[in-house]
C-alpha cells in the first residue's frame, strides 16, 4: 500500500479481511544480504584458499547462506500467529457460526 492510499472505510468491505501491515522493523534486516556483497573491497583477495578455491569465491557462497539465514529469521519473526492465519484462511468467526 503506498503512502497516499488508505484502506476502504465502507463497513461492508472493512469486515471482509483484516488489515494487513507489512511494515515491521524486522524487514530492515533483509538489507544485510544485499548490502554486504556489494562491499567488494572486504573480500577482494585470493588468500586464504578453501579446498583450492580463492577467498573471493567461497566468500560469495557464504553470502548465499547469509541471505537464506536472514530470510528465514525475518520470516519467522514476522509471520502471523495461528489465530490470525486461521481467520484469514477460513473467513471470519461470524461467518463460521452461520
PASEBA-1860 file (N, C-alpha, C; in nm, 3 decimals):
! residues 98
1> XXXXXXXX> 0.085/-0.116/0.000/0.000/0.000/0.000/0.090/0.122/0.000 ~ 0.067/0.214/-0.089/0.150/0.333/-0.094/0.107/0.431/0.014 ~ 0.190/0.532/0.037/0.163/0.627/0.144/0.040/0.711/0.117 ~ 0.001/0.728/-0.009/-0.111/0.814/-0.044/-0.246/0.745/-0.042 ~ -0.250/0.613/-0.027/-0.377/0.542/-0.028/-0.417/0.502/0.112 ~ -0.546/0.490/0.132/-0.598/0.448/0.261/-0.688/0.326/0.242 ~ -0.701/0.245/0.346/-0.791/0.132/0.333/-0.935/0.180/0.321 ~ -1.022/0.101/0.261/-1.162/0.144/0.247/-1.228/0.162/0.383
9> XXXXXXXX> -1.314/0.262/0.390/-1.383/0.290/0.516/-1.525/0.237/0.516 ~ -1.568/0.179/0.407/-1.701/0.121/0.399/-1.709/0.003/0.496 ~ -1.803/0.000/0.589/-1.809/-0.108/0.688/-1.828/-0.246/0.625 ~ -1.891/-0.254/0.510/-1.910/-0.385/0.446/-1.778/-0.443/0.399 ~ -1.690/-0.361/0.344/-1.563/-0.412/0.295/-1.460/-0.423/0.407 ~ -1.474/-0.345/0.511/-1.378/-0.349/0.621/-1.386/-0.481/0.696 ~ -1.505/-0.543/0.704/-1.523/-0.665/0.779/-1.481/-0.790/0.702 ~ -1.451/-0.778/0.574/-1.417/-0.895/0.495/-1.280/-0.953/0.529
17> XXXXXXXX> -1.182/-0.870/0.543/-1.047/-0.918/0.570/-0.979/-0.827/0.671 ~ -0.891/-0.884/0.753/-0.820/-0.800/0.848/-0.720/-0.710/0.776 ~ -0.694/-0.595/0.833/-0.597/-0.504/0.776/-0.459/-0.564/0.796 ~ -0.382/-0.567/0.689/-0.250/-0.627/0.694/-0.144/-0.519/0.685 ~ -0.045/-0.531/0.768/0.066/-0.436/0.765/0.196/-0.513/0.748 ~ 0.270/-0.483/0.644/0.400/-0.545/0.622/0.512/-0.456/0.672 ~ 0.477/-0.358/0.749/0.579/-0.265/0.798/0.630/-0.311/0.933 ~ 0.730/-0.395/0.929/0.791/-0.447/1.050/0.938/-0.405/1.053
25> XXXXXXXX> 0.990/-0.373/1.169/1.133/-0.341/1.177/1.222/-0.458/1.136 ~ 1.171/-0.579/1.146/1.248/-0.697/1.105/1.280/-0.694/0.956 ~ 1.198/-0.629/0.876/1.222/-0.624/0.732/1.351/-0.550/0.697 ~ 1.396/-0.461/0.783/1.523/-0.391/0.758/1.641/-0.488/0.756 ~ 1.626/-0.600/0.826/1.733/-0.699/0.829/1.758/-0.760/0.690 ~ 1.659/-0.754/0.603/1.675/-0.807/0.468/1.774/-0.727/0.384 ~ 1.809/-0.609/0.428/1.910/-0.530/0.356/2.051/-0.584/0.374 ~ 2.075/-0.658/0.481/2.210/-0.709/0.509/2.263/-0.796/0.396
33> XXXXXXXX> 2.189/-0.899/0.350/2.245/-0.981/0.242/2.250/-0.911/0.107 ~ 2.191/-0.794/0.097/2.200/-0.717/-0.027/2.321/-0.625/-0.023 ~ 2.343/-0.561/0.089/2.449/-0.461/0.100/2.587/-0.524/0.121 ~ 2.596/-0.628/0.202/2.727/-0.686/0.234/2.800/-0.736/0.109 ~ 2.738/-0.809/0.016/2.813/-0.849/-0.103/2.856/-0.732/-0.192 ~ 2.793/-0.619/-0.177/2.834/-0.502/-0.255/2.961/-0.438/-0.203 ~ 3.005/-0.476/-0.085/3.128/-0.423/-0.026/3.246/-0.511/-0.069 ~ 3.273/-0.512/-0.197/3.374/-0.600/-0.257/3.514/-0.580/-0.198
41> XXXXXXXX> 3.557/-0.459/-0.161/3.692/-0.447/-0.104/3.714/-0.530/0.022 ~ 3.609/-0.571/0.089/3.624/-0.654/0.209/3.669/-0.796/0.177 ~ 3.639/-0.845/0.058/3.674/-0.984/0.025/3.742/-0.998/-0.110 ~ 3.799/-0.892/-0.163/3.866/-0.896/-0.293/4.012/-0.938/-0.275 ~ 4.031/-1.067/-0.248/4.166/-1.122/-0.236/4.161/-1.273/-0.262 ~ 4.277/-1.332/-0.280/4.282/-1.476/-0.311/4.305/-1.562/-0.188 ~ 4.380/-1.512/-0.094/4.413/-1.591/0.026/4.320/-1.556/0.139 ~ 4.279/-1.642/0.222/4.310/-1.785/0.230/4.224/-1.865/0.132
49> XXXXXXXX> 4.276/-1.976/0.088/4.200/-2.062/-0.001/4.131/-2.171/0.079 ~ 4.022/-2.221/0.027/3.947/-2.329/0.090/3.923/-2.435/-0.016 ~ 3.986/-2.552/0.001/3.980/-2.660/-0.097/4.024/-2.613/-0.235 ~ 4.119/-2.523/-0.240/4.172/-2.472/-0.366/4.094/-2.354/-0.423 ~ 3.986/-2.316/-0.360/3.906/-2.202/-0.407/3.958/-2.075/-0.342 ~ 3.977/-1.969/-0.421/4.019/-1.841/-0.364/3.911/-1.785/-0.270 ~ 3.956/-1.703/-0.178/3.868/-1.642/-0.078/3.751/-1.571/-0.144 ~ 3.775/-1.503/-0.255/3.672/-1.427/-0.323/3.551/-1.514/-0.358
57> XXXXXXXX> 3.576/-1.637/-0.405/3.467/-1.723/-0.450/3.394/-1.790/-0.333 ~ 3.470/-1.844/-0.236/3.398/-1.912/-0.130/3.329/-1.815/-0.036 ~ 3.374/-1.690/-0.030/3.303/-1.591/0.049/3.168/-1.556/-0.017 ~ 3.165/-1.553/-0.149/3.037/-1.528/-0.217/2.939/-1.642/-0.191 ~ 2.988/-1.765/-0.181/2.900/-1.876/-0.147/2.847/-1.863/-0.004 ~ 2.928/-1.811/0.084/2.880/-1.787/0.221/2.773/-1.678/0.223 ~ 2.783/-1.583/0.132/2.681/-1.478/0.125/2.545/-1.536/0.085 ~ 2.544/-1.642/0.005/2.417/-1.708/-0.029/2.355/-1.765/0.099
65> XXXXXXXX> 2.437/-1.830/0.180/2.388/-1.883/0.307/2.341/-1.772/0.400 ~ 2.411/-1.659/0.399/2.369/-1.544/0.479/2.232/-1.494/0.435 ~ 2.209/-1.491/0.305/2.079/-1.448/0.254/1.967/-1.542/0.295 ~ 1.993/-1.671/0.288/1.892/-1.770/0.327/1.865/-1.759/0.476 ~ 1.968/-1.752/0.555/1.952/-1.743/0.701/1.876/-1.616/0.740 ~ 1.909/-1.505/0.678/1.841/-1.380/0.708/1.694/-1.387/0.669 ~ 1.665/-1.446/0.555/1.526/-1.459/0.511/1.446/-1.546/0.607 ~ 1.504/-1.654/0.655/1.436/-1.742/0.750/1.409/-1.669/0.881
73> XXXXXXXX> 1.507/-1.596/0.930/1.489/-1.523/1.056/1.378/-1.419/1.043 ~ 1.379/-1.343/0.935/1.275/-1.240/0.916/1.138/-1.304/0.897 ~ 1.132/-1.413/0.824/1.004/-1.481/0.804/0.946/-1.529/0.937 ~ 1.028/-1.594/1.017/0.979/-1.645/1.145/0.944/-1.534/1.243 ~ 1.013/-1.424/1.234/0.986/-1.312/1.325/0.860/-1.235/1.286 ~ 0.823/-1.239/1.158/0.711/-1.157/1.113/0.588/-1.238/1.074 ~ 0.593/-1.370/1.082/0.475/-1.446/1.040/0.362/-1.428/1.140 ~ 0.243/-1.448/1.091/0.125/-1.433/1.176/0.110/-1.555/1.265
81> XXXXXXXX> 0.037/-1.536/1.373/0.008/-1.646/1.463/-0.097/-1.738/1.403 ~ -0.124/-1.849/1.469/-0.222/-1.945/1.418/-0.362/-1.886/1.413 ~ -0.398/-1.805/1.510/-0.533/-1.749/1.511/-0.551/-1.649/1.397 ~ -0.448/-1.571/1.368/-0.457/-1.476/1.257/-0.467/-1.547/1.124 ~ -0.385/-1.649/1.103/-0.387/-1.718/0.975/-0.514/-1.800/0.959 ~ -0.568/-1.854/1.067/-0.693/-1.929/1.058/-0.808/-1.836/1.022 ~ -0.805/-1.716/1.076/-0.908/-1.618/1.044/-0.898/-1.578/0.897 ~ -0.780/-1.560/0.848/-0.761/-1.520/0.710/-0.800/-1.634/0.615
89> XXXXXXXX> -0.760/-1.756/0.647/-0.788/-1.869/0.560/-0.935/-1.910/0.563 ~ -0.990/-1.924/0.683/-1.123/-1.979/0.696/-1.234/-1.877/0.701 ~ -1.204/-1.753/0.690/-1.305/-1.650/0.699/-1.320/-1.603/0.842 ~ -1.407/-1.512/0.861/-1.430/-1.456/0.992/-1.508/-1.555/1.079 ~ -1.491/-1.547/1.210/-1.559/-1.638/1.301/-1.710/-1.623/1.289 ~ -1.757/-1.502/1.259/-1.901/-1.481/1.244/-1.956/-1.557/1.125 ~ -1.875/-1.573/1.021/-1.919/-1.649/0.904/-1.930/-1.797/0.938 ~ -1.848/-1.847/1.027/-1.848/-1.987/1.063/-1.969/-2.024/1.148
97> XX> -2.025/-1.927/1.222/-2.139/-1.955/1.307/-2.265/-1.977/1.226 ~ -2.275/-1.920/1.110/-2.397/-1.929/1.029/-2.418/-2.063/0.970
END
